[in-house]
Amino acid sequence: MGIALLPWERLPAWLLGPLMTALGVFLLFDAEPYSWRQLEAILFSVAGIGVFVYGLKKLRAIKAPDAEITKNQASDRIPFPENMPGDFYVEEGCCTSCGMPSTVAPELFAYAPDGHCYVCKQPSNAIEDQQMIDAFEVQDIGCIRYKGKNRVIQVKLITSGEGDQCDALNQVLQALNAKVKADRWGK
């Protein structure tokens, strides 16, 4: 009676499979040789293995979207050589010398002799993180980019309308970025 009251349908498949297999093996020892009961026990054990494998595949599929990155890979973008190493960078040959990023984050941006801006200091605290995000919002043509995988920064950039400037959005964040863009443009 107790086994029938368990909420079997609520157990994850990766846990239900081994339980089914163990129960099938237990029933196998109780069955007479070459009987229908023995065949049922074997089939129940094999089904348990199948449920377990299905559960592992399903569990793996849940974690898979984090590994998939957008086509805007950091390797597709060439950072300006003067950029300070880190997650934020200005793309090579993209800057129009508009001066806008340095108006909101003067400590984070500098200019090369040819007028090309670059990230001279990576943000190191929450205030500088916000200044960098503000720089994304005021830039003219999208030369400032983020190649990191910090979800908080990615979400802040997406919600500010700058999600396309992230090089490493997973599928979930790509969908959020598309929704924010659609909401902003009324589509």
C-alpha positions as CSV (number, residue, x, y, z in Angstrom):
1,M,0.0,0.0,0.0
2,G,2.8,2.4,0.9
3,I,4.5,2.1,-2.5
4,A,1.3,3.0,-4.4
5,L,1.0,6.3,-2.4
6,L,4.3,7.6,-3.6
7,P,4.0,10.5,-6.1
8,W,5.9,8.7,-8.9
9,E,4.9,11.2,-11.6
10,R,6.6,14.0,-9.6
11,L,10.0,12.2,-9.4
12,P,12.6,13.4,-11.9
13,A,13.4,10.7,-14.5
14,W,17.1,10.5,-13.4
15,L,15.8,9.3,-10.0
16,L,12.8,7.3,-11.1
17,G,14.9,5.2,-13.5
18,P,17.2,3.7,-10.9
19,L,14.2,3.1,-8.6
20,M,12.4,1.2,-11.3
21,T,15.5,-0.8,-12.1
22,A,16.0,-1.7,-8.4
23,L,12.4,-2.7,-8.0
24,G,12.6,-4.8,-11.2
25,V,15.6,-6.6,-9.9
26,F,13.9,-7.2,-6.6
27,L,10.8,-8.6,-8.4
28,L,13.1,-10.8,-10.5
29,F,14.4,-12.6,-7.5
30,D,10.8,-13.2,-6.3
31,A,9.6,-14.6,-9.7
32,E,9.7,-18.2,-10.8
33,P,12.1,-19.0,-13.6
34,Y,10.7,-18.8,-17.1
35,S,7.4,-17.3,-16.0
36,W,5.5,-14.2,-17.1
37,R,6.3,-12.6,-13.8
38,Q,10.0,-13.0,-14.5
39,L,9.6,-11.4,-17.9
40,E,7.7,-8.5,-16.4
41,A,10.5,-8.0,-13.9
42,I,13.1,-7.9,-16.6
43,L,11.1,-5.5,-18.8
44,F,10.5,-3.3,-15.7
45,S,14.3,-3.2,-15.1
46,V,15.1,-2.4,-18.7
47,A,12.4,0.3,-18.7
48,G,14.0,1.8,-15.6
49,I,17.3,2.0,-17.4
50,G,15.6,3.7,-20.3
51,V,13.9,6.2,-18.1
52,F,17.2,6.9,-16.4
53,V,19.0,7.6,-19.7
54,Y,16.1,9.8,-20.9
55,G,16.3,11.7,-17.6
56,L,20.0,12.3,-18.0
57,K,19.5,13.5,-21.6
58,K,16.8,15.8,-20.5
59,L,18.9,17.2,-17.7
60,R,21.8,17.7,-20.1
61,A,19.5,19.6,-22.5
62,I,18.5,22.0,-19.8
63,K,22.1,23.0,-19.2
64,A,23.0,23.1,-22.9
65,P,21.7,26.6,-23.8
66,D,24.4,28.3,-21.6
67,A,27.0,26.8,-23.8
68,E,25.5,28.2,-27.0
69,I,26.7,31.7,-27.8
70,T,25.5,34.2,-30.4
71,K,27.1,34.6,-33.7
72,N,28.7,37.9,-32.4
73,Q,31.7,36.1,-31.0
74,A,34.5,38.1,-29.5
75,S,36.8,36.5,-32.1
76,D,34.7,38.2,-34.9
77,R,35.4,41.6,-33.4
78,I,38.9,43.0,-33.3
79,P,39.6,45.2,-30.2
80,F,41.5,48.4,-30.6
81,P,45.1,47.5,-29.5
82,E,45.2,50.2,-26.8
83,N,42.3,48.7,-24.8
84,M,43.1,47.6,-21.3
85,P,42.7,43.8,-21.2
86,G,39.3,42.8,-19.8
87,D,35.7,42.2,-20.7
88,F,34.9,45.7,-22.1
89,Y,36.6,47.0,-25.2
90,V,36.3,49.4,-28.1
91,E,36.2,47.8,-31.5
92,E,39.1,48.5,-33.9
93,G,38.3,51.1,-36.6
94,C,34.8,51.8,-35.3
95,C,35.3,54.9,-33.3
96,T,34.2,58.3,-34.8
97,S,35.9,60.3,-32.0
98,C,32.4,61.5,-30.9
99,G,33.7,62.0,-27.3
100,M,30.4,60.8,-25.8
101,P,31.8,57.8,-23.7
102,S,34.3,60.0,-21.9
103,T,31.5,62.5,-20.9
104,V,29.9,59.8,-18.6
105,A,33.0,57.7,-17.8
106,P,36.1,59.9,-18.1
107,E,38.2,57.6,-15.9
108,L,37.4,54.6,-18.1
109,F,38.0,56.0,-21.6
110,A,41.0,57.7,-23.2
111,Y,41.9,58.7,-26.8
112,A,44.8,57.5,-29.0
113,P,46.8,60.2,-30.9
114,D,44.7,59.4,-34.0
115,G,41.5,60.2,-32.0
116,H,40.3,56.6,-31.6
117,C,38.9,56.0,-28.1
118,Y,39.7,53.0,-26.1
119,V,39.0,51.5,-22.6
120,C,41.9,52.7,-20.5
121,K,40.6,51.1,-17.3
122,Q,38.3,48.2,-16.7
123,P,35.4,48.8,-14.2
124,S,36.4,47.6,-10.7
125,N,33.3,48.5,-8.7
126,A,29.5,49.0,-9.0
127,I,29.8,52.7,-9.7
128,E,32.3,52.2,-12.6
129,D,30.1,49.3,-13.9
130,Q,27.2,51.7,-14.1
131,Q,29.4,54.4,-15.7
132,M,30.4,51.9,-18.3
133,I,26.8,50.9,-19.0
134,D,26.0,54.6,-19.3
135,A,28.8,54.9,-21.9
136,F,27.1,52.2,-23.9
137,E,23.9,54.2,-23.9
138,V,25.4,57.5,-25.1
139,Q,27.8,56.1,-27.7
140,D,27.0,57.0,-31.3
141,I,27.5,53.9,-33.3
142,G,28.0,50.9,-31.0
143,C,31.8,50.6,-30.9
144,I,32.0,49.8,-27.1
145,R,31.4,46.0,-26.6
146,Y,31.2,43.5,-23.8
147,K,32.7,40.1,-24.2
148,G,32.3,38.9,-20.7
149,K,29.7,36.4,-19.4
150,N,28.6,38.2,-16.2
151,R,24.8,37.8,-16.4
152,V,24.1,40.9,-14.3
153,I,26.0,43.1,-16.7
154,Q,24.5,41.3,-19.7
155,V,21.0,41.9,-18.3
156,K,21.7,45.5,-17.5
157,L,22.9,46.0,-21.1
158,I,19.9,44.3,-22.5
159,T,17.4,46.3,-20.4
160,S,19.2,49.5,-21.4
161,G,18.7,48.6,-25.1
162,E,22.4,47.7,-25.7
163,G,22.1,43.9,-25.7
164,D,23.5,43.7,-29.3
165,Q,26.8,45.0,-27.9
166,C,27.3,41.7,-25.9
167,D,29.5,39.1,-27.6
168,A,28.5,36.2,-25.5
169,L,24.7,36.0,-24.9
170,N,23.2,32.5,-24.3
171,Q,19.9,31.5,-25.9
172,V,17.8,32.7,-23.0
173,L,19.4,36.1,-23.0
174,Q,19.2,36.3,-26.8
175,A,15.4,35.8,-26.4
176,L,15.2,38.5,-23.7
177,N,17.2,40.9,-25.9
178,A,14.9,40.2,-28.9
179,K,11.8,40.9,-26.6
180,V,13.3,44.1,-25.3
181,K,14.1,45.3,-28.8
182,A,10.6,44.4,-30.0
183,D,9.1,46.3,-27.0
184,R,11.2,49.3,-27.7
185,W,10.4,49.4,-31.4
186,G,6.7,48.5,-30.9
187,K,6.9,45.3,-32.9
